[in-house]
Amino acid sequence: MSVRIDIAGLRPERIAVVPSPLAELGMALHALSEPGHHPRLQGWTTGVTARLDSHLADRMCEADFLWRTTFSDLFMPFAGVPGGSALPGQALAEDLDLLDKLSDEQFVDAALEFTCALPYSTPGPGPLTDAALRRRALELAAARGPAQVRFSERLLTDPPRTRAWLRQFLQDCDEAFFAETWSRLRHQLAADARHKTELLRRKGLPEALAAVSTAVSLDEAAGRITVDKLGEGRTATADGGLLLVPTSLGWPHLMVLHRHGWQPVLHYPVGSPELAAPPSVEQLTLRMAALSHPVRMRLCRSLARSAFTTSELTQVHGLTAPEISRHLGVLKKAGLVTTRRRGRYVYHQLDVAMVARLGSDFLEGILR
């Protein structure tokens, strides 16, 4: 599973690495709504929540599906501006002006994307023009509670009013907590953008993408970027550009905006050295499957305590040598067991550090 970006014919000057204050505000709202996704931000989320005005906190709940469950494309409006060449603004007000440039149809489709399961990578009608999609959106909104129903009804009935509400809400968030946060983070993001831009200029797109994440790969011959994610999607730069947008608050999320008709965007976290080389989704699946068998779990119990030969394991577990070898082969293929030779004997042992990482690897993989 992966998200692919076709970049055939993409000119180097159409690739830009630019921070976005609005995208970072979206990640801030997500971290405040889902602090469990962002344990490293616990101090920041606790501090902001403690001093948050109760009225603003209530408004934050009105439309939290835009940032709680996932990350709405509304926080990257520059990608949807016609022409495929708009860049994020340097200040939040500039990004909000770009949000105002989206049509009502674009705004509503992006806002209700996760509510009514609209077509994302392919063209199709929207709920403003399709009565069936409109009913479906309200039905699914009802499953999330009365606040989302009210917001969705207001959005479908009066998009301009809802757009004004969202802009004012984001401005109030900026005044309440984000302006201070952005003043601290923007220097790190600007430095990362300069570094990636220099890599693009001196060494080309492959090196820049490798610096973004090991989960991003480039097939130059096919003209395709592949992002290893637990999901599928496809988009193309076509006549537009490719944007790389860094985030300080976003780890472990590595996101790809691949909405039909919008510029592709890679929204990537910076400053996460502890997971510089996360496992691929395929590797993660292999490891979880290897540990799901009860015999292999019992083998792991032994191998975590000491190194054993195959013949020793047959005696401990009452299995034949071929059975033990087969299970060890599965664990070794998953990278969970190491082997070493001592004279004529081969010893197997559990890679305890690798197993200890499984929890964080699993979280990073499903949230990527």
C-alpha positions as CSV (number, residue, x, y, z in Angstrom):
1,M,0.0,0.0,0.0
2,S,1.3,3.4,-0.8
3,V,0.5,6.9,-2.3
4,R,2.0,7.6,-5.7
5,I,2.8,11.0,-7.3
6,D,3.4,10.9,-11.0
7,I,6.0,13.7,-11.7
8,A,6.7,13.0,-15.4
9,G,7.7,16.3,-17.0
10,L,8.1,18.1,-13.7
11,R,10.6,20.9,-14.0
12,P,13.0,21.5,-11.1
13,E,11.9,25.1,-10.7
14,R,8.4,23.9,-10.0
15,I,9.5,22.1,-6.8
16,A,9.4,24.2,-3.7
17,V,10.1,23.6,0.0
18,V,8.1,26.2,2.0
19,P,6.7,26.2,5.6
20,S,3.1,27.1,6.0
21,P,1.7,28.8,9.2
22,L,-1.8,27.6,8.5
23,A,-0.7,24.0,8.0
24,E,1.2,24.2,11.3
25,L,-1.9,25.7,13.0
26,G,-3.8,22.7,11.7
27,M,-1.2,20.3,13.2
28,A,-1.4,22.3,16.5
29,L,-5.2,21.8,16.6
30,H,-4.7,18.1,15.9
31,A,-2.1,17.7,18.7
32,L,-4.5,19.5,21.1
33,S,-7.3,17.2,20.2
34,E,-5.3,14.0,20.0
35,P,-2.4,14.4,22.5
36,G,-1.9,10.6,22.6
37,H,-0.6,10.8,19.0
38,H,2.1,13.3,20.1
39,P,3.6,12.2,23.4
40,R,6.6,14.5,22.9
41,L,4.3,17.5,22.9
42,Q,2.7,16.7,26.2
43,G,4.2,19.7,27.9
44,W,3.0,22.1,25.2
45,T,-0.5,20.6,24.9
46,T,-0.9,20.6,28.7
47,G,0.1,24.3,28.9
48,V,-2.0,25.5,26.0
49,T,-5.1,23.5,27.2
50,A,-4.7,24.9,30.8
51,R,-4.9,28.5,29.6
52,L,-7.4,28.0,26.8
53,D,-10.5,30.2,27.1
54,S,-13.6,28.0,27.6
55,H,-15.6,29.7,24.8
56,L,-12.7,29.0,22.3
57,A,-12.4,25.4,23.6
58,D,-16.2,24.9,22.9
59,R,-15.8,26.4,19.4
60,M,-12.8,24.1,18.9
61,C,-15.1,21.1,19.4
62,E,-17.6,22.3,16.8
63,A,-15.5,21.4,13.8
64,D,-12.8,19.2,15.3
65,F,-13.4,16.5,12.6
66,L,-11.4,18.8,10.3
67,W,-8.2,18.1,12.4
68,R,-8.9,15.4,15.0
69,T,-9.6,12.3,12.9
70,T,-7.1,13.3,10.2
71,F,-5.9,16.5,8.6
72,S,-8.2,18.5,6.3
73,D,-6.9,19.9,3.0
74,L,-8.4,23.2,4.1
75,F,-5.2,23.8,6.0
76,M,-3.2,23.8,2.8
77,P,-5.4,26.0,0.5
78,F,-2.4,27.1,-1.5
79,A,-2.6,23.6,-3.2
80,G,-6.1,24.2,-4.4
81,V,-5.7,27.7,-5.8
82,P,-6.2,27.5,-9.6
83,G,-3.0,27.5,-11.7
84,G,-1.0,25.0,-9.6
85,S,1.7,27.5,-8.7
86,A,0.5,29.1,-5.4
87,L,2.9,28.9,-2.5
88,P,2.1,29.1,1.3
89,G,2.1,32.6,2.8
90,Q,4.8,33.8,5.2
91,A,2.2,34.9,7.7
92,L,-1.1,33.2,8.8
93,A,-3.1,36.1,7.4
94,E,-1.6,35.4,3.9
95,D,-2.6,31.7,4.2
96,L,-6.1,32.7,5.2
97,D,-6.3,34.9,2.2
98,L,-5.5,31.9,0.1
99,L,-8.2,30.0,1.8
100,D,-10.6,32.7,0.7
101,K,-9.6,32.0,-2.9
102,L,-11.0,28.5,-2.9
103,S,-14.5,28.2,-4.5
104,D,-17.4,27.2,-2.3
105,E,-17.4,23.8,-3.9
106,Q,-13.7,23.2,-3.1
107,F,-14.2,24.4,0.4
108,V,-17.2,22.2,1.1
109,D,-15.7,19.1,-0.6
110,A,-12.5,19.5,1.5
111,A,-14.4,20.1,4.7
112,L,-16.7,17.1,4.3
113,E,-14.2,14.8,2.8
114,F,-14.0,12.5,5.8
115,T,-17.7,12.8,6.6
116,C,-19.3,11.8,3.4
117,A,-16.5,9.8,1.8
118,L,-16.3,11.9,-1.4
119,P,-14.1,10.8,-4.3
120,Y,-10.7,12.1,-3.5
121,S,-8.2,11.2,-6.2
122,T,-10.7,11.2,-9.0
123,P,-13.2,13.9,-10.3
124,G,-16.8,13.7,-9.2
125,P,-19.8,15.8,-8.1
126,G,-19.9,17.4,-4.6
127,P,-22.6,17.6,-2.0
128,L,-23.5,21.2,-3.0
129,T,-24.7,19.9,-6.4
130,D,-25.5,16.2,-5.7
131,A,-28.6,15.6,-3.5
132,A,-27.7,12.0,-2.7
133,L,-24.2,13.0,-1.5
134,R,-25.8,15.8,0.6
135,R,-28.1,13.3,2.3
136,R,-25.2,10.9,2.8
137,A,-23.0,13.6,4.4
138,L,-25.7,14.5,6.9
139,E,-26.4,10.8,7.7
140,L,-22.7,10.2,8.5
141,A,-22.4,13.5,10.4
142,A,-25.2,12.3,12.6
143,A,-23.1,9.3,13.7
144,R,-20.5,11.8,15.1
145,G,-22.9,13.7,17.2
146,P,-25.1,16.8,17.2
147,A,-22.3,19.3,16.9
148,Q,-21.1,17.9,13.6
149,V,-24.6,17.7,12.3
150,R,-25.1,21.4,13.1
151,F,-21.8,22.3,11.5
152,S,-22.5,20.2,8.4
153,E,-26.0,21.6,7.9
154,R,-24.7,25.1,8.3
155,L,-21.8,24.4,5.8
156,L,-24.2,22.9,3.2
157,T,-26.8,25.6,3.6
158,D,-24.6,28.7,3.9
159,P,-21.0,28.1,2.8
160,P,-20.0,31.8,3.0
161,R,-21.1,32.1,6.6
162,T,-19.2,28.9,7.6
163,R,-16.1,30.1,5.8
164,A,-16.3,33.4,7.8
165,W,-16.8,31.4,11.0
166,L,-13.7,29.2,10.3
167,R,-11.5,32.2,9.4
168,Q,-12.5,34.0,12.6
169,F,-11.9,30.9,14.7
170,L,-8.4,30.4,13.2
171,Q,-7.6,34.0,13.9
172,D,-8.8,33.7,17.5
173,C,-6.6,30.5,17.9
174,D,-3.7,32.6,16.6
175,E,-4.2,35.3,19.2
176,A,-4.8,32.8,22.0
177,F,-1.8,30.5,21.6
178,F,-0.6,29.9,18.0
179,A,1.2,33.2,17.4
180,E,3.6,32.5,20.3
181,T,4.1,28.9,19.1
182,W,4.7,30.0,15.5
183,S,7.3,32.6,16.5
184,R,9.3,29.8,18.2
185,L,8.9,27.2,15.4
186,R,9.2,29.2,12.2
187,H,13.0,29.5,12.5
188,Q,13.4,25.7,12.7
189,L,11.0,25.2,9.7
190,A,12.7,27.9,7.7
191,A,16.1,26.4,8.3
192,D,14.9,22.9,7.3
193,A,13.3,24.5,4.1
194,R,16.7,26.1,3.2
195,H,18.5,22.8,3.8
196,K,16.1,20.9,1.5
197,T,16.2,23.6,-1.1
198,E,20.0,23.5,-1.2
199,L,19.8,19.7,-1.5
200,L,17.5,20.1,-4.5
201,R,19.8,22.6,-6.1
202,R,23.1,20.8,-5.5
203,K,22.1,17.1,-5.6
204,G,18.6,16.9,-7.1
205,L,15.2,15.5,-6.0
206,P,16.4,12.0,-5.0
207,E,18.6,13.4,-2.2
208,A,16.0,15.9,-1.0
209,L,13.3,13.2,-0.8
210,A,15.7,10.9,1.0
211,A,16.2,13.7,3.6
212,V,12.5,14.1,4.0
213,S,11.9,10.5,5.1
214,T,13.0,7.0,4.3
215,A,9.4,6.2,3.7
216,V,9.6,8.4,0.5
217,S,11.2,6.9,-2.6
218,L,11.7,8.1,-6.2
219,D,11.7,6.0,-9.3
220,E,13.4,8.4,-11.8
221,A,12.9,6.2,-14.8
222,A,9.2,5.9,-14.2
223,G,8.8,9.5,-13.1
224,R,7.1,8.5,-9.9
225,I,7.4,9.3,-6.1
226,T,6.1,6.6,-3.8
227,V,5.2,7.3,-0.2
228,D,5.0,4.1,2.0
229,K,1.7,4.5,3.9
230,L,-1.1,2.3,5.2
231,G,-3.4,3.5,2.5
232,E,-3.6,4.0,-1.3
233,G,-3.9,7.0,-3.5
234,R,-2.5,8.5,-6.7
235,T,-2.0,12.0,-8.1
236,A,0.1,13.8,-10.6
237,T,1.9,17.1,-10.8
238,A,0.7,17.5,-14.5
239,D,1.2,21.1,-15.4
240,G,1.5,22.2,-11.7
241,G,4.2,21.9,-9.2
242,L,5.2,19.8,-6.2
243,L,5.3,21.3,-2.7
244,L,7.2,20.0,0.3
245,V,5.9,21.5,3.6
246,P,7.8,20.9,6.8
247,T,6.1,20.6,10.2
248,S,7.5,20.7,13.7
249,L,4.4,19.5,15.4
250,G,3.4,16.8,13.0
251,W,5.5,13.7,13.9
252,P,4.6,10.8,13.4
253,H,2.4,11.9,10.6
254,L,3.8,12.0,7.1
255,M,1.0,13.1,4.9
256,V,0.4,13.4,1.2
257,L,-2.2,15.8,-0.3
258,H,-3.3,14.0,-3.4
259,R,-6.8,15.5,-4.0
260,H,-7.8,15.6,-7.7
261,G,-7.1,19.0,-9.3
262,W,-4.9,20.2,-6.4
263,Q,-1.1,20.5,-6.3
264,P,0.5,17.5,-4.7
265,V,2.0,18.3,-1.3
266,L,4.3,16.2,1.0
267,H,3.7,17.4,4.5
268,Y,6.6,15.9,6.5
269,P,7.9,16.1,10.1
270,V,11.3,17.5,11.0
271,G,13.5,16.9,14.0
272,S,12.6,13.2,14.6
273,P,16.1,11.5,14.9
274,E,14.8,8.6,17.0
275,L,12.9,7.2,14.0
276,A,15.1,8.3,11.2
277,A,14.6,4.9,9.5
278,P,11.1,3.7,10.3
279,P,10.2,0.2,8.9
280,S,8.1,0.0,5.8
281,V,4.5,-1.0,6.1
282,E,5.5,-4.4,4.6
283,Q,8.2,-4.9,7.2
284,L,5.8,-3.9,10.0
285,T,3.1,-6.3,8.7
286,L,5.7,-9.1,8.5
287,R,6.8,-8.6,12.1
288,M,3.3,-8.4,13.5
289,A,2.4,-11.6,11.6
290,A,5.5,-13.4,12.8
291,L,4.6,-12.8,16.4
292,S,0.9,-13.7,16.0
293,H,1.6,-17.5,16.1
294,P,1.5,-19.1,19.6
295,V,4.5,-21.4,18.9
296,R,6.6,-18.5,17.8
297,M,5.6,-16.5,20.9
298,R,6.8,-19.4,23.1
299,L,10.0,-19.6,21.1
300,C,10.5,-15.8,21.7
301,R,10.1,-16.4,25.4
302,S,13.1,-18.8,25.3
303,L,15.2,-16.7,22.9
304,A,14.7,-13.6,24.9
305,R,16.4,-15.2,27.9
306,S,19.4,-16.8,26.1
307,A,20.8,-18.0,22.8
308,F,19.7,-21.5,21.8
309,T,20.6,-24.0,19.1
310,T,17.9,-25.6,17.0
311,S,18.4,-29.0,18.7
312,E,18.1,-27.4,22.1
313,L,14.8,-25.7,21.1
314,T,13.4,-29.0,19.9
315,Q,14.0,-30.5,23.4
316,V,12.6,-27.5,25.2
317,H,9.5,-27.2,23.1
318,G,8.9,-30.8,22.1
319,L,8.8,-30.1,18.3
320,T,10.8,-31.6,15.5
321,A,13.9,-29.9,14.1
322,P,12.1,-29.0,10.8
323,E,9.2,-27.4,12.7
324,I,11.6,-25.3,14.8
325,S,13.6,-24.3,11.7
326,R,10.5,-23.2,9.9
327,H,9.3,-21.0,12.8
328,L,12.8,-19.6,13.2
329,G,12.9,-18.8,9.5
330,V,9.8,-16.7,9.9
331,L,11.2,-14.8,12.8
332,K,14.5,-14.2,11.1
333,K,12.8,-13.0,7.9
334,A,10.9,-10.5,10.0
335,G,14.2,-9.3,11.5
336,L,13.3,-10.4,15.1
337,V,15.9,-13.1,15.6
338,T,19.7,-13.0,15.1
339,T,22.0,-15.9,14.6
340,R,25.7,-16.4,15.3
341,R,28.0,-19.4,14.8
342,R,30.2,-20.7,17.6
343,G,32.3,-23.6,16.2
344,R,30.0,-26.2,14.8
345,Y,26.9,-24.8,16.5
346,V,24.6,-22.1,15.3
347,Y,22.9,-20.1,18.1
348,H,19.6,-18.1,17.7
349,Q,18.6,-15.2,19.9
350,L,15.7,-12.7,20.0
351,D,16.7,-9.1,19.0
352,V,15.2,-7.6,22.2
353,A,15.8,-4.0,21.0
354,M,13.9,-4.6,17.8
355,V,11.0,-6.2,19.6
356,A,11.0,-3.3,22.1
357,R,10.6,-0.9,19.2
358,L,7.5,-2.6,17.8
359,G,5.1,-0.5,19.8
360,S,6.5,2.8,18.5
361,D,7.0,1.4,15.0
362,F,3.4,0.2,14.9
363,L,2.1,3.6,16.1
364,E,4.3,5.4,13.5
365,G,3.2,3.1,10.8
366,I,-0.5,3.4,11.3
367,L,-0.4,7.1,11.9
368,R,2.1,7.9,9.1
